[in-house]
Amino acid sequence: MPVYLIGNGTVDLLRVEFVFNAGQRMEKVHLTATTTNAMLTEGTLMHDAVSLNDLIDSTGAVFNQIADKDTASLVAVTLSRKLEEVMALAGEVLFQPPFPEREFRMMQEKRLQAFLTGRQKTSVRAREEFYRALCGETTPYGRVTEAVDYKSLTTEEVRKFHSAHYTPGNMYITVAGHKPEQALPILERYFAPAPATPWHEPVIPEINFTGSRPGSIFCEVNDTVQSTVRLGWKGITRDHRDYQALQVATMILGGYFGSRLMRNIREEKGYTYGIHAAAGAFRGIGYIVIMTDVANTYREATVSEIRKEINRLRDEEVDATEMAMVRNHIMGEMARMFDGPFAVAEAIRGVIDSNAGYDYYTRLAETVNSITPGKIKELFNTYFNPDDAYEIIAGAR
């Protein structure tokens, strides 16, 4: 099983993350991935939920669960001297959850209420519509959750998902902090795959992305005084030759406080408190998105100004002063990403999961320092075609 050691920290702490190929992409029944992950600390075969969490608290450790589109994980942060005790508990949590019916129903009711509250937010609705349009509503990335999904899910389906995907042969581990190598014999004791079920490269199911044609989409959210505006495009994945350069181009447009969109739409027009642009990727599909919240009366004008700034970058090269500012900003952000072993562990996750190469950040730094204004203009003409944009507005009519 792969174990990535990241150190050395100066504080006597270790951050151990167990990452499984068990995200929403692996679901046969909607919500099983997130529910399985959320239920891990709701008791084990040896401890009920209260006793388990009391034991975790008594060690001083913190357990956090994370489930997203592609992967699911458990993060344990512990004092080094408590490592064996905490890893024994982590093994219970990961591989021996009973998924008790009472706790399951209580959690689903709580999650349903949070879901219903979120459905009233324009930002949530706009995000759903964007991914549905981009990826297709039948895919794990574009599927929109409904209230009935929470009510129909059963503990039996959760147990099946756990049994299929939460196995030592389907995970890797990162250890970050002070002398991370000290964790190896303990991890060997509690997590090494059995000979009968050896570790294997993740098997990623193919997805037929059936997104809709680009165009305008209006999502009505009643009784709101502001709207969420999203403009987006199909992008590229992390292994594409242009991916790192696209990060620079997107930063110029709307990736930092001094960006084109912030200067125009916040500072000059006063339409919004903040506007942001980003280029990202799931497994198999990338995206570019611009997002902001504005008063209902400003949403059409905001879209017009966004398109104006994009067209400027398609027609004119960025000057040397702006290029220098963006380079400095990105290099500063990269320095913060590697400020300590815990931050490095989080940064390296994206590289591992996307198979982008361990020199990814070295290549990113080289791209930031060498990219030319001509290349920036070329990227905007390639990836920011106005006719290929999804223009989404969520708000009141």
C-alpha positions as CSV (number, residue, x, y, z in Angstrom):
1,M,0.0,0.0,0.0
2,P,1.4,3.4,-0.8
3,V,2.4,5.6,2.2
4,Y,3.6,9.1,1.6
5,L,5.8,10.6,4.3
6,I,5.9,14.4,4.6
7,G,8.0,16.2,7.1
8,N,9.7,17.2,9.1
9,G,7.6,19.3,11.3
10,T,8.8,21.1,14.4
11,V,5.8,20.4,16.6
12,D,5.3,16.9,18.0
13,L,2.1,16.2,16.0
14,L,1.3,13.9,13.1
15,R,-1.5,14.2,10.6
16,V,-2.5,10.8,9.1
17,E,-4.9,10.7,6.2
18,F,-6.5,7.5,4.9
19,V,-7.7,8.1,1.3
20,F,-10.1,5.7,-0.4
21,N,-11.3,5.4,-4.0
22,A,-14.8,5.8,-2.6
23,G,-16.2,9.1,-3.8
24,Q,-19.5,9.7,-5.4
25,R,-18.1,8.4,-8.7
26,M,-18.2,4.9,-7.2
27,E,-21.9,5.1,-6.2
28,K,-24.6,2.8,-7.5
29,V,-27.2,4.4,-5.1
30,H,-27.1,8.2,-4.7
31,L,-25.7,9.6,-1.4
32,T,-24.1,6.3,-0.3
33,A,-20.6,7.7,-0.6
34,T,-21.1,10.8,1.6
35,T,-23.4,9.0,4.0
36,T,-20.9,6.1,4.5
37,N,-18.1,8.5,5.2
38,A,-20.2,10.7,7.6
39,M,-21.3,7.6,9.6
40,L,-17.8,6.3,10.3
41,T,-17.5,7.8,13.7
42,E,-21.1,6.8,14.7
43,G,-19.9,3.7,16.5
44,T,-17.9,0.6,15.9
45,L,-18.5,-3.1,16.6
46,M,-16.8,-2.6,19.9
47,H,-17.9,0.9,20.9
48,D,-21.2,2.8,20.6
49,A,-21.0,6.4,19.2
50,V,-20.7,8.0,22.6
51,S,-18.0,5.7,23.9
52,L,-16.1,5.9,20.7
53,N,-16.0,9.7,20.6
54,D,-15.1,9.8,24.3
55,L,-12.1,7.6,23.6
56,I,-11.0,9.8,20.7
57,D,-11.3,12.9,22.9
58,S,-9.4,11.2,25.7
59,T,-6.4,10.8,23.4
60,G,-6.5,14.5,22.4
61,A,-6.8,13.5,18.7
62,V,-9.1,15.0,16.1
63,F,-10.9,12.9,13.5
64,N,-12.3,14.5,10.4
65,Q,-14.1,12.8,7.5
66,I,-14.1,14.2,3.9
67,A,-16.0,12.8,1.0
68,D,-16.2,14.4,-2.5
69,K,-16.8,13.5,-6.1
70,D,-13.8,11.3,-6.5
71,T,-12.5,10.1,-3.1
72,A,-13.3,9.8,0.5
73,S,-11.0,10.0,3.5
74,L,-10.5,10.0,7.2
75,V,-8.0,12.5,8.7
76,A,-6.5,11.9,12.2
77,V,-4.4,14.5,13.9
78,T,-2.6,13.3,17.0
79,L,0.3,13.7,19.3
80,S,3.1,11.4,18.4
81,R,3.1,9.6,21.8
82,K,-0.6,8.8,21.3
83,L,-0.1,7.5,17.7
84,E,-0.6,3.7,18.4
85,E,-3.7,4.3,20.5
86,V,-5.2,6.6,17.9
87,M,-4.3,4.3,15.0
88,A,-6.1,1.4,16.7
89,L,-9.2,3.6,17.0
90,A,-8.8,4.7,13.3
91,G,-8.7,1.0,12.3
92,E,-12.0,0.4,14.2
93,V,-13.6,3.5,12.6
94,L,-12.6,2.6,9.1
95,F,-13.1,-1.2,9.0
96,Q,-15.6,-2.0,11.8
97,P,-18.6,0.4,11.6
98,P,-22.0,-1.3,12.3
99,F,-24.0,1.6,10.8
100,P,-26.6,1.5,13.6
101,E,-30.1,2.3,12.4
102,R,-30.9,4.9,15.1
103,E,-27.8,7.0,14.5
104,F,-28.3,6.6,10.7
105,R,-31.9,8.0,10.9
106,M,-30.8,10.9,13.1
107,M,-28.0,11.8,10.8
108,Q,-30.1,11.6,7.7
109,E,-32.7,13.9,9.2
110,K,-30.0,16.4,10.2
111,R,-28.5,16.2,6.7
112,L,-32.0,16.6,5.1
113,Q,-32.7,19.8,7.0
114,A,-29.3,21.2,6.0
115,F,-30.1,20.2,2.4
116,L,-33.5,22.0,2.5
117,T,-31.9,25.1,3.9
118,G,-29.2,25.0,1.2
119,R,-31.8,24.8,-1.5
120,Q,-33.0,28.3,-0.6
121,K,-29.5,29.7,-1.4
122,T,-28.9,31.1,-4.9
123,S,-25.3,30.1,-4.8
124,V,-26.2,26.4,-4.2
125,R,-28.7,26.3,-7.0
126,A,-26.4,28.0,-9.5
127,R,-23.6,25.5,-8.7
128,E,-26.0,22.6,-9.2
129,E,-27.2,24.0,-12.6
130,F,-23.6,24.6,-13.8
131,Y,-22.4,21.0,-13.1
132,R,-25.6,19.5,-14.4
133,A,-25.2,21.5,-17.7
134,L,-21.5,20.7,-17.9
135,C,-21.4,17.0,-17.0
136,G,-24.9,15.7,-17.5
137,E,-27.6,15.1,-14.9
138,T,-27.0,11.3,-15.0
139,T,-23.3,11.5,-14.0
140,P,-21.9,11.7,-10.4
141,Y,-20.7,15.2,-11.1
142,G,-23.9,16.6,-12.6
143,R,-26.6,14.7,-10.6
144,V,-28.8,17.0,-8.5
145,T,-29.8,15.7,-5.1
146,E,-33.5,15.7,-4.1
147,A,-35.1,15.3,-0.7
148,V,-36.4,11.9,-1.5
149,D,-32.8,10.7,-1.9
150,Y,-32.2,11.2,1.9
151,K,-35.5,9.5,2.8
152,S,-35.0,6.4,0.5
153,L,-31.4,5.5,1.4
154,T,-31.1,2.5,3.7
155,T,-28.4,1.2,6.0
156,E,-28.2,-1.9,3.9
157,E,-27.1,0.1,0.9
158,V,-24.5,2.0,3.0
159,R,-23.1,-1.3,4.4
160,K,-22.7,-2.7,0.8
161,F,-20.9,0.5,-0.3
162,H,-18.6,0.3,2.8
163,S,-17.8,-3.4,2.2
164,A,-17.0,-2.8,-1.4
165,H,-14.8,0.3,-1.1
166,Y,-13.4,0.7,2.5
167,T,-10.7,-1.9,2.3
168,P,-6.9,-1.7,2.8
169,G,-6.4,-2.7,-0.8
170,N,-8.4,0.4,-2.0
171,M,-6.6,3.2,-0.1
172,Y,-3.3,5.0,0.3
173,I,-2.0,6.9,3.4
174,T,-0.3,10.2,3.9
175,V,1.6,10.9,7.1
176,A,2.8,14.5,7.8
177,G,4.5,16.1,10.7
178,H,7.3,15.5,13.1
179,K,9.4,12.4,12.1
180,P,6.6,10.8,10.0
181,E,8.6,7.6,9.5
182,Q,7.9,6.6,13.1
183,A,4.3,5.8,11.9
184,L,5.4,3.0,9.5
185,P,5.6,0.1,11.9
186,I,2.3,1.1,13.5
187,L,0.6,1.5,10.2
188,E,2.0,-1.9,9.1
189,R,0.4,-3.5,12.2
190,Y,-3.1,-2.0,11.7
191,F,-3.6,-1.4,8.0
192,A,-1.4,-3.6,5.8
193,P,-3.6,-5.4,3.2
194,A,-4.0,-9.1,3.8
195,P,-2.3,-11.5,1.3
196,A,-5.7,-12.5,0.0
197,T,-6.7,-8.9,-0.9
198,P,-3.5,-7.1,-2.0
199,W,-3.4,-3.5,-2.8
200,H,-4.3,-2.5,-6.4
201,E,-4.3,0.6,-8.5
202,P,-7.7,2.3,-8.3
203,V,-10.2,1.1,-10.8
204,I,-12.0,4.2,-12.1
205,P,-15.3,3.6,-13.9
206,E,-15.7,5.3,-17.2
207,I,-18.2,8.1,-17.5
208,N,-20.1,9.3,-20.6
209,F,-20.3,13.0,-20.0
210,T,-23.6,14.1,-21.6
211,G,-23.7,17.8,-20.8
212,S,-26.1,20.2,-22.5
213,R,-25.3,22.7,-25.2
214,P,-23.8,25.9,-23.9
215,G,-26.2,28.8,-23.5
216,S,-28.3,30.7,-20.9
217,I,-30.0,29.0,-18.0
218,F,-32.2,30.8,-15.5
219,C,-32.9,29.1,-12.1
220,E,-35.8,30.7,-10.2
221,V,-35.3,31.1,-6.4
222,N,-38.3,32.9,-4.9
223,D,-38.1,35.9,-2.5
224,T,-34.4,36.6,-3.0
225,V,-33.0,40.2,-3.2
226,Q,-29.8,39.0,-4.8
227,S,-28.8,36.6,-7.6
228,T,-25.9,34.3,-8.2
229,V,-24.2,34.7,-11.6
230,R,-22.0,31.9,-13.0
231,L,-20.3,31.8,-16.3
232,G,-18.5,28.7,-17.1
233,W,-16.8,26.6,-19.8
234,K,-15.7,23.0,-20.3
235,G,-12.0,23.1,-19.3
236,I,-9.1,20.6,-19.3
237,T,-7.8,18.0,-16.8
238,R,-4.6,18.4,-14.7
239,D,-2.5,16.2,-17.0
240,H,-3.2,18.5,-20.0
241,R,-0.2,20.5,-21.2
242,D,-2.1,23.8,-20.9
243,Y,-3.5,23.2,-17.4
244,Q,-0.8,25.1,-15.4
245,A,-0.8,28.0,-17.9
246,L,-4.5,28.2,-17.6
247,Q,-4.1,28.7,-13.9
248,V,-2.1,31.9,-14.6
249,A,-4.7,33.1,-17.2
250,T,-7.6,32.6,-14.8
251,M,-5.7,34.4,-12.0
252,I,-5.4,37.5,-14.2
253,L,-9.1,37.4,-14.9
254,G,-10.5,36.8,-11.5
255,G,-8.2,34.9,-9.1
256,Y,-7.0,37.6,-6.7
257,F,-8.0,40.9,-5.2
258,G,-6.3,43.0,-8.0
259,S,-7.7,40.9,-10.9
260,R,-9.5,42.4,-13.9
261,L,-13.0,41.3,-12.7
262,M,-12.4,42.6,-9.1
263,R,-11.2,46.0,-10.4
264,N,-14.1,46.4,-12.8
265,I,-17.1,44.9,-11.1
266,R,-16.3,45.5,-7.4
267,E,-14.1,48.6,-7.4
268,E,-15.4,50.6,-10.3
269,K,-19.0,49.5,-10.7
270,G,-19.8,48.5,-7.1
271,Y,-22.0,45.6,-8.3
272,T,-20.6,43.0,-5.8
273,Y,-18.5,42.5,-2.7
274,G,-16.4,39.9,-4.5
275,I,-16.1,38.0,-7.8
276,H,-13.9,35.0,-8.4
277,A,-12.7,32.9,-11.4
278,A,-11.1,29.4,-11.2
279,A,-10.0,26.6,-13.4
280,G,-10.3,23.1,-11.9
281,A,-10.9,19.5,-12.8
282,F,-12.6,16.3,-11.8
283,R,-11.5,12.9,-13.1
284,G,-12.0,13.0,-16.8
285,I,-13.4,16.5,-17.2
286,G,-12.2,20.0,-16.4
287,Y,-14.1,23.3,-15.9
288,I,-13.6,27.0,-15.9
289,V,-16.0,29.1,-13.8
290,I,-16.6,32.7,-12.9
291,M,-18.9,33.3,-9.9
292,T,-20.4,36.2,-8.0
293,D,-23.5,37.4,-6.1
294,V,-25.1,40.6,-7.1
295,A,-28.4,42.5,-6.5
296,N,-31.1,41.3,-8.9
297,T,-31.0,44.6,-10.8
298,Y,-27.3,44.3,-11.6
299,R,-27.1,40.7,-12.9
300,E,-27.5,41.4,-16.6
301,A,-25.0,44.3,-16.4
302,T,-22.6,42.0,-14.5
303,V,-22.7,39.4,-17.2
304,S,-22.1,42.1,-19.8
305,E,-19.0,43.4,-17.9
306,I,-17.6,39.9,-17.4
307,R,-17.9,39.3,-21.1
308,K,-16.2,42.7,-21.8
309,E,-13.2,41.8,-19.7
310,I,-12.8,38.4,-21.3
311,N,-13.0,40.0,-24.8
312,R,-10.3,42.5,-23.8
313,L,-8.0,39.6,-22.8
314,R,-8.8,37.8,-26.1
315,D,-7.9,41.0,-28.1
316,E,-5.1,42.6,-26.1
317,E,-1.9,41.3,-24.5
318,V,-1.4,41.8,-20.8
319,D,1.3,44.4,-20.0
320,A,4.5,43.7,-18.1
321,T,3.4,45.4,-14.9
322,E,0.3,43.2,-14.6
323,M,2.3,40.1,-15.5
324,A,4.8,40.8,-12.7
325,M,2.0,41.4,-10.2
326,V,0.3,38.1,-11.0
327,R,3.6,36.2,-11.0
328,N,4.4,37.5,-7.5
329,H,0.9,36.7,-6.2
330,I,0.9,33.1,-7.5
331,M,4.4,32.4,-6.1
332,G,3.3,33.8,-2.7
333,E,0.3,31.5,-2.8
334,M,2.5,28.6,-3.6
335,A,4.8,29.4,-0.6
336,R,1.7,29.4,1.7
337,M,0.6,26.0,0.3
338,F,4.0,24.6,1.4
339,D,4.2,26.3,4.8
340,G,4.5,23.3,7.0
341,P,4.0,19.5,6.5
342,F,0.2,19.6,7.1
343,A,-0.2,22.1,4.3
344,V,2.1,20.0,2.0
345,A,0.0,16.9,2.7
346,E,-3.2,18.7,1.5
347,A,-1.4,20.0,-1.6
348,I,0.0,16.7,-2.5
349,R,-3.4,15.0,-2.4
350,G,-4.5,16.7,-5.6
351,V,-1.3,15.6,-7.4
352,I,-1.7,11.9,-6.3
353,D,-5.4,11.7,-7.1
354,S,-5.1,13.3,-10.5
355,N,-1.9,11.4,-11.4
356,A,-0.4,14.8,-12.3
357,G,3.2,13.9,-11.6
358,Y,5.3,14.6,-8.4
359,D,7.0,17.5,-10.2
360,Y,3.6,19.2,-10.7
361,Y,4.4,22.2,-8.5
362,T,7.9,22.6,-9.9
363,R,6.5,22.7,-13.4
364,L,3.8,25.2,-12.2
365,A,6.5,27.5,-10.8
366,E,8.4,27.3,-14.1
367,T,5.3,28.1,-16.1
368,V,4.5,31.1,-13.8
369,N,7.9,32.5,-14.4
370,S,8.2,31.8,-18.1
371,I,4.7,32.4,-19.5
372,T,4.4,35.2,-22.0
373,P,1.6,37.8,-22.6
374,G,1.2,36.2,-26.1
375,K,0.5,32.8,-24.5
376,I,-2.1,34.4,-22.1
377,K,-3.9,35.8,-25.1
378,E,-3.8,32.5,-26.9
379,L,-5.3,30.7,-23.9
380,F,-8.2,33.2,-23.7
381,N,-8.9,32.6,-27.4
382,T,-8.8,28.9,-26.9
383,Y,-10.7,28.3,-23.7
384,F,-12.9,31.4,-23.2
385,N,-15.0,31.4,-26.3
386,P,-18.1,33.5,-25.6
387,D,-20.2,31.2,-27.8
388,D,-19.2,28.1,-25.7
389,A,-20.1,29.6,-22.3
390,Y,-22.8,28.4,-19.9
391,E,-24.4,31.5,-18.5
392,I,-26.3,30.7,-15.3
393,I,-28.4,33.0,-13.2
394,A,-30.1,31.9,-10.0
395,G,-32.5,34.4,-8.4
396,A,-36.0,35.9,-8.4
397,R,-37.6,36.9,-11.6
